[in-house]
């Protein structure tokens, strides 16, 4: 019976939950109660995640032994028996990880074996990142903590599972573009829903209560004008270093709107040649104007109104131009964050390349690209142009498999897997912490 084979793992997690209950950490108690439910999923990634968590649980017990021994020695009390008992618990917890090495257990978790390692990596990376934020940030960074203190740990478990699930879906190259649009739209909906709820009086849905306009240009212009508030700019920079310009195709809360607008036309149309110079000029003007407003001492209210007008004009471009052109015109001609992401994205090793030996110049990948990054000239040059955001939609459209991700010395398949793990984990983290 598979249930009997899994029983040691379940007991180990529940005993760890009792330890957290004794420490009055009820959020982790809830996690230990819910985590065994993952064992009902017959996906192979559950094995790897459970093994890592059980080994980490053994480490928690060893750390607990160290702390208790120090306390008891300081009080002049014996500690040997306590250390032996807890040591046995630590060995039992860590040892439970090895039951998943048996072939019978592996055969039970046989579904989606090919995507198991990336999905497990996305789960663990999301859990680690959010756990650090939960432990280190001085205020409740996870929304559920503001309503139920300590429940943020349960939200971390949920978002980690979500990351593993989305990674599994995104790895299917024929479905990745569909799922990218879905999760991108979902992120925008969650982000702006929290903003609207905050504005109508539910202040817990806001990050700090100090509102700023949810316009991408403000990420750069805001700190220049204020001379402070560099958090979003730093977050943007770190993201670009990790996954290049993929911020613009996966994580931008406004870009998802432009993407939906561009889908109003079945195939992308031809864009004017001045599109690239225009976006570079607008970027330079935004930086110059923000600095000029600061030097001139213009009131914040005036600067905010100017920012709002700029943002509304961008929405107008989406409605009237993107829908007709079939191209994300706001992102590729107007938004100043795009060129910055494209230029700074060169620091990231991720690239998309076209295999010269297999490409037939059919041009079908052009019809899949809404960022106007794959015109026939680009295809003949065997690389997307400056506007590429690594969205990856073109990969699924290519019948010959000529388009691939590149990352240092990794194979094309492993480079794509690594990129999906990174971007999906960032998406899941942003789902948990991104608010105004």
C-alpha positions as CSV (number, residue, x, y, z in Angstrom):
1,X,0.0,0.0,0.0
2,X,1.4,3.4,-1.0
3,X,-0.3,5.0,2.0
4,X,1.8,2.9,4.4
5,X,5.0,3.8,2.5
6,X,4.2,7.5,2.8
7,X,3.2,7.3,6.4
8,X,6.7,8.1,7.8
9,X,6.8,11.3,5.8
10,X,3.4,12.4,7.0
11,X,4.3,11.7,10.6
12,X,7.5,13.6,10.3
13,X,5.7,16.6,9.0
14,X,3.0,16.5,11.7
15,X,5.6,16.1,14.4
16,X,7.4,19.2,13.0
17,X,4.0,20.9,13.2
18,X,3.7,20.1,16.9
19,X,7.1,21.7,17.4
20,X,5.9,24.9,15.7
21,X,2.7,24.8,17.8
22,X,4.8,24.7,21.0
23,X,6.6,27.8,19.7
24,X,3.2,29.4,19.0
25,X,4.1,29.8,15.3
26,X,0.6,28.9,14.1
27,X,1.2,29.9,10.5
28,X,3.9,27.1,10.1
29,X,1.5,24.8,12.0
30,X,-1.0,25.3,9.2
31,X,1.7,24.7,6.6
32,X,2.6,21.4,8.2
33,X,-1.1,20.4,8.3
34,X,-1.6,21.3,4.7
35,X,1.7,20.1,3.2
36,X,0.9,16.4,3.3
37,X,-2.0,17.1,0.9
38,X,0.6,17.5,-1.8
39,X,1.3,13.8,-1.5
40,X,-2.1,13.2,-3.2
41,X,-0.8,14.7,-6.4
42,X,0.7,12.0,-8.6
43,X,3.2,14.4,-10.2
44,X,6.9,13.5,-10.1
45,X,7.9,17.0,-8.9
46,X,6.1,16.2,-5.6
47,X,8.9,13.7,-4.8
48,X,11.7,16.3,-5.1
49,X,9.9,19.0,-3.2
50,X,9.0,16.6,-0.4
51,X,12.6,15.3,-0.1
52,X,14.0,18.8,0.1
53,X,11.5,19.9,2.7
54,X,12.0,16.8,4.9
55,X,15.8,17.3,4.8
56,X,15.3,20.9,5.8
57,X,13.0,19.7,8.6
58,X,15.9,17.6,9.9
59,X,18.1,20.7,9.8
60,X,15.4,22.6,11.9
61,X,15.5,19.8,14.5
62,X,19.3,20.0,14.6
63,X,19.2,23.8,15.1
64,X,16.6,23.3,17.8
65,X,18.9,20.8,19.6
66,X,21.7,23.3,19.5
67,X,19.5,26.1,21.0
68,X,18.1,23.9,23.7
69,X,21.5,22.5,24.7
70,X,22.8,26.1,25.1
71,X,19.8,27.1,27.2
72,X,19.9,24.1,29.5
73,X,23.7,24.4,30.0
74,X,23.3,28.0,30.9
75,X,20.7,27.0,33.5
76,X,22.9,24.2,34.8
77,X,20.5,21.5,33.7
78,X,21.4,18.2,32.0
79,X,20.9,18.1,28.2
80,X,22.1,14.7,27.0
81,X,18.8,12.8,27.1
82,X,17.0,15.7,25.4
83,X,19.7,15.8,22.7
84,X,19.4,12.1,22.1
85,X,15.6,12.2,21.8
86,X,15.5,15.2,19.5
87,X,18.5,13.8,17.5
88,X,16.4,10.7,16.9
89,X,13.5,12.9,15.7
90,X,15.9,14.7,13.4
91,X,17.1,11.4,11.9
92,X,13.6,10.2,11.5
93,X,12.5,13.4,9.7
94,X,15.5,13.5,7.3
95,X,15.4,9.7,6.8
96,X,11.7,9.9,5.7
97,X,13.0,11.7,2.6
98,X,14.6,8.5,1.4
99,X,11.3,6.5,1.2
100,X,10.7,8.4,-2.1
101,X,13.7,6.7,-3.6
102,X,12.0,3.4,-3.9
103,X,10.7,2.4,-7.4
104,X,7.2,1.7,-6.1
105,X,6.8,5.2,-4.8
106,X,8.3,6.7,-7.9
107,X,5.9,4.7,-10.0
108,X,3.0,6.2,-8.1
109,X,4.3,9.7,-8.9
110,X,4.8,9.1,-12.6
111,X,2.9,11.9,-14.2
112,X,4.7,14.8,-15.9
113,X,8.1,13.2,-15.1
114,X,9.8,15.2,-17.9
115,X,9.0,18.5,-16.2
116,X,9.6,17.3,-12.6
117,X,12.9,19.0,-11.9
118,X,11.9,22.5,-13.3
119,X,8.6,22.4,-11.5
120,X,10.3,21.4,-8.2
121,X,12.9,24.1,-8.7
122,X,10.1,26.8,-9.3
123,X,8.3,25.6,-6.2
124,X,11.4,25.7,-4.0
125,X,12.8,29.0,-5.4
126,X,9.4,30.7,-4.9
127,X,9.2,29.3,-1.3
128,X,12.7,30.4,-0.5
129,X,12.3,33.9,-1.9
130,X,9.0,34.6,-0.2
131,X,10.2,33.0,3.1
132,X,13.1,35.4,3.2
133,X,10.8,38.3,2.6
134,X,8.4,37.0,5.2
135,X,11.2,36.7,7.8
136,X,13.1,39.9,7.0
137,X,10.6,42.6,6.1
138,X,9.4,44.5,9.2
139,X,5.8,44.9,8.1
140,X,3.4,42.2,6.7
141,X,4.6,41.9,3.2
142,X,2.1,39.1,2.3
143,X,-1.4,40.3,2.1
144,X,-3.1,37.5,4.1
145,X,-0.9,38.3,7.1
146,X,-2.7,41.7,7.4
147,X,-6.0,39.8,8.0
148,X,-4.7,36.7,9.8
149,X,-1.3,37.2,11.4
150,X,1.0,34.3,10.6
151,X,-1.0,33.0,7.7
152,X,1.5,34.3,5.3
153,X,3.3,31.0,5.5
154,X,0.2,29.3,4.2
155,X,0.1,31.8,1.3
156,X,3.8,31.0,0.6
157,X,2.8,27.3,0.3
158,X,0.0,28.1,-2.1
159,X,2.1,30.4,-4.3
160,X,4.9,27.8,-4.4
161,X,2.4,25.2,-5.6
162,X,1.1,27.7,-8.2
163,X,4.6,28.2,-9.5
164,X,5.2,24.5,-9.9
165,X,1.8,24.2,-11.7
166,X,2.5,27.1,-14.1
167,X,6.0,25.8,-14.8
168,X,4.6,22.5,-15.8
169,X,2.2,24.2,-18.2
170,X,4.7,26.7,-19.6
171,X,7.2,23.9,-20.5
172,X,4.7,22.7,-23.2
173,X,6.1,24.7,-26.0
174,X,2.8,24.6,-27.9
175,X,0.9,26.0,-24.9
176,X,3.5,28.4,-23.4
177,X,2.3,31.5,-25.2
178,X,-1.3,30.9,-24.1
179,X,-0.3,30.4,-20.5
180,X,2.0,33.4,-20.6
181,X,-0.9,35.6,-21.6
182,X,-3.1,34.1,-18.9
183,X,-0.8,34.5,-16.0
184,X,0.3,38.0,-17.2
185,X,-3.4,39.1,-17.3
186,X,-4.0,37.4,-13.9
187,X,-1.2,39.4,-12.4
188,X,-2.5,42.7,-13.7
189,X,-6.0,41.8,-12.5
190,X,-4.7,41.0,-9.0
191,X,-2.5,44.1,-8.9
192,X,-5.3,46.6,-9.9
193,X,-8.0,44.8,-7.9
194,X,-5.9,45.4,-4.7
195,X,-5.4,49.0,-5.8
196,X,-9.1,49.6,-6.3
197,X,-10.0,48.0,-3.0
198,X,-7.4,50.2,-1.3
199,X,-8.8,53.3,-2.9
200,X,-12.4,52.6,-1.8
201,X,-11.4,52.4,1.8
202,X,-9.8,49.0,2.5
203,X,-6.4,50.3,3.3
204,X,-5.0,46.9,4.1
205,X,-4.8,46.2,0.4
206,X,-2.2,48.9,-0.1
207,X,1.5,48.4,0.6
208,X,2.3,51.5,2.7
209,X,-0.6,53.9,2.2
210,X,1.6,56.3,0.3
211,X,0.1,56.1,-3.2
212,X,2.0,56.6,-6.4
213,X,0.7,56.3,-9.9
214,X,0.7,52.7,-11.3
215,X,2.4,53.9,-14.5
216,X,5.6,52.1,-15.6
217,X,7.3,55.4,-16.5
218,X,7.1,56.4,-12.8
219,X,9.5,53.6,-11.9
220,X,12.2,55.8,-13.4
221,X,10.7,59.3,-13.3
222,X,9.5,59.1,-9.7
223,X,12.9,58.6,-8.0
224,X,14.5,61.2,-10.2
225,X,11.8,63.8,-9.3
226,X,11.6,62.9,-5.6
227,X,15.3,62.1,-5.0
228,X,14.1,59.0,-3.0
229,X,11.9,56.0,-3.2
230,X,14.2,53.7,-5.2
231,X,12.6,50.4,-4.2
232,X,10.7,49.8,-7.4
233,X,13.7,50.9,-9.5
234,X,16.0,48.5,-7.6
235,X,13.4,45.7,-8.0
236,X,13.2,46.4,-11.7
237,X,17.0,46.4,-12.1
238,X,17.4,43.1,-10.3
239,X,14.7,41.5,-12.4
240,X,16.2,42.7,-15.6
241,X,19.6,41.3,-14.6
242,X,18.0,37.9,-13.8
243,X,15.7,37.5,-16.8
244,X,16.7,40.4,-19.2
245,X,13.8,42.4,-20.7
246,X,11.3,39.7,-19.8
247,X,9.9,42.2,-17.3
248,X,8.0,43.8,-20.2
249,X,6.4,40.5,-21.3
250,X,5.6,38.8,-18.0
251,X,5.7,41.2,-15.0
252,X,4.6,44.7,-16.2
253,X,1.1,45.4,-14.8
254,X,0.2,47.7,-17.7
255,X,1.8,45.8,-20.5
256,X,-0.8,43.0,-20.1
257,X,-3.4,45.5,-21.3
258,X,-1.5,46.4,-24.4
259,X,-1.1,42.7,-25.1
260,X,-4.9,42.1,-24.9
261,X,-5.5,45.1,-27.2
262,X,-3.0,43.9,-29.8
263,X,-4.9,40.6,-30.0
264,X,-7.8,42.5,-31.6
265,X,-6.1,41.9,-34.9
266,X,-5.3,38.3,-35.9
267,X,-1.8,39.1,-37.3
268,X,0.5,42.0,-36.5
269,X,0.7,44.7,-39.1
270,X,3.7,46.7,-40.4
271,X,5.1,49.3,-38.0
272,X,6.7,52.6,-39.0
273,X,10.5,52.8,-39.2
274,X,10.5,55.6,-36.6
275,X,9.2,53.4,-33.8
276,X,12.6,52.7,-32.3
277,X,13.9,56.3,-32.4
278,X,10.6,57.5,-31.0
279,X,10.7,55.3,-27.9
280,X,14.4,56.3,-27.2
281,X,13.4,60.0,-27.6
282,X,10.5,59.6,-25.2
283,X,12.7,57.8,-22.7
284,X,15.2,60.7,-22.8
285,X,12.5,63.3,-22.5
286,X,10.9,61.6,-19.5
287,X,14.2,61.5,-17.6
288,X,15.0,65.1,-18.6
289,X,11.5,66.4,-17.6
290,X,11.5,64.6,-14.3
291,X,14.9,66.2,-13.5
292,X,13.8,69.6,-14.7
293,X,10.6,69.5,-12.5
294,X,12.7,68.6,-9.5
295,X,15.2,71.4,-10.1
296,X,12.4,73.9,-10.7
297,X,10.7,72.9,-7.5
298,X,7.4,72.0,-9.1
299,X,4.8,70.9,-6.6
300,X,4.2,67.1,-6.4
301,X,0.5,67.6,-7.4
302,X,1.5,69.2,-10.7
303,X,4.0,66.4,-11.4
304,X,1.4,63.8,-10.5
305,X,-1.1,65.3,-13.0
306,X,1.5,65.3,-15.7
307,X,2.3,61.7,-15.0
308,X,-1.5,60.8,-15.1
309,X,-1.8,62.6,-18.5
310,X,1.1,60.6,-19.8
311,X,-0.3,57.4,-18.6
312,X,-3.8,58.0,-20.0
313,X,-2.3,58.9,-23.4
314,X,-0.6,55.5,-23.3
315,X,-3.9,53.8,-22.6
316,X,-5.3,55.7,-25.6
317,X,-2.6,54.2,-27.8
318,X,-3.6,50.7,-26.7
319,X,-7.2,51.3,-27.5
320,X,-6.9,53.1,-30.8
321,X,-3.5,51.9,-32.3
322,X,-2.6,48.6,-30.8
323,X,-6.0,47.1,-31.7
324,X,-5.7,48.2,-35.3
325,X,-2.0,47.4,-35.7
326,X,-2.0,44.0,-33.9
327,X,1.2,45.2,-32.3
328,X,1.8,46.3,-28.7
329,X,2.3,49.9,-29.8
330,X,2.3,51.4,-26.3
331,X,5.2,49.1,-25.3
332,X,7.3,49.4,-28.5
333,X,6.9,53.1,-29.3
334,X,5.8,54.9,-26.1
335,X,6.7,53.3,-22.8
336,X,10.2,54.6,-21.5
337,X,10.7,51.4,-19.5
338,X,10.9,49.3,-22.6
339,X,14.2,50.7,-24.0
340,X,15.7,50.7,-20.5
341,X,14.8,47.0,-20.1
342,X,16.1,46.2,-23.5
343,X,19.5,48.0,-22.9
344,X,19.9,46.8,-19.3
345,X,18.8,43.3,-20.4
346,X,22.1,42.9,-22.2
347,X,23.5,42.2,-18.8
348,X,21.5,39.0,-18.6
349,X,22.9,36.0,-20.5
350,X,19.5,35.0,-21.8
351,X,19.0,35.4,-25.5
352,X,16.7,34.1,-28.3
353,X,18.5,33.0,-31.4
354,X,17.5,31.6,-34.8
355,X,19.3,28.4,-36.0
356,X,20.9,29.4,-39.4
357,X,21.1,25.8,-40.6
358,X,17.4,25.0,-40.1
359,X,15.6,28.3,-40.6
360,X,13.7,28.5,-44.0
361,X,12.8,32.2,-43.8
362,X,9.1,31.3,-43.8
363,X,8.4,34.3,-41.6
364,X,5.7,32.6,-39.5
365,X,7.4,33.6,-36.3
366,X,6.7,37.2,-37.3
367,X,3.0,36.5,-37.0
368,X,3.5,35.3,-33.4
369,X,5.5,38.4,-32.2
370,X,3.4,41.3,-30.9
371,X,6.5,43.2,-29.9
372,X,7.5,43.8,-33.5
373,X,10.9,42.1,-32.9
374,X,10.9,39.6,-35.7
375,X,10.6,41.3,-39.1
376,X,12.0,39.6,-42.2
377,X,15.2,41.6,-41.9
378,X,15.6,40.3,-38.3
379,X,14.9,36.7,-39.4
380,X,17.6,37.0,-42.1
381,X,20.0,38.3,-39.5
382,X,19.1,35.3,-37.4
383,X,18.2,37.2,-34.2
384,X,15.3,39.3,-33.0
385,X,15.8,43.1,-32.9
386,X,16.2,45.5,-30.1
387,X,12.5,45.3,-29.1
388,X,12.6,41.6,-28.1
389,X,11.4,40.9,-24.6
390,X,12.1,37.1,-24.5
391,X,8.4,36.4,-24.3
392,X,9.1,33.1,-26.2
393,X,5.8,33.1,-28.2
394,X,7.8,32.7,-31.4
395,X,9.3,29.4,-30.3
396,X,6.0,27.6,-30.4
397,X,5.1,29.0,-33.8
398,X,8.2,27.7,-35.6
399,X,7.5,24.4,-37.3
400,X,11.3,23.6,-37.6
401,X,12.2,24.4,-34.0
402,X,14.8,26.9,-35.3
403,X,14.1,29.5,-32.6
404,X,15.7,28.7,-29.2
405,X,16.7,30.3,-25.9
406,X,20.4,30.6,-25.3
407,X,22.1,30.9,-21.9
408,X,25.9,30.6,-21.6
409,X,26.9,26.9,-22.3
410,X,23.5,25.3,-21.7
411,X,21.7,23.3,-24.3
412,X,18.7,25.0,-25.9
413,X,16.2,22.9,-24.0
414,X,17.9,23.5,-20.6
415,X,18.3,27.2,-21.3
416,X,14.5,27.4,-21.9
417,X,13.8,25.4,-18.8
418,X,16.0,27.7,-16.7
419,X,14.3,30.8,-18.1
420,X,10.8,29.4,-17.4
421,X,11.8,28.5,-13.8
422,X,13.2,32.0,-13.3
423,X,10.4,34.0,-14.8
424,X,7.6,31.9,-13.3
425,X,9.2,32.1,-9.8
426,X,9.4,35.9,-10.2
427,X,5.8,36.0,-11.3
428,X,4.6,34.0,-8.3
429,X,6.7,36.2,-6.0
430,X,5.2,39.3,-7.5
431,X,1.7,37.9,-7.2
432,X,2.4,37.7,-3.4
433,X,4.1,41.0,-2.7
434,X,3.4,43.5,-5.6
435,X,1.1,46.2,-4.4
436,X,1.1,50.0,-4.3
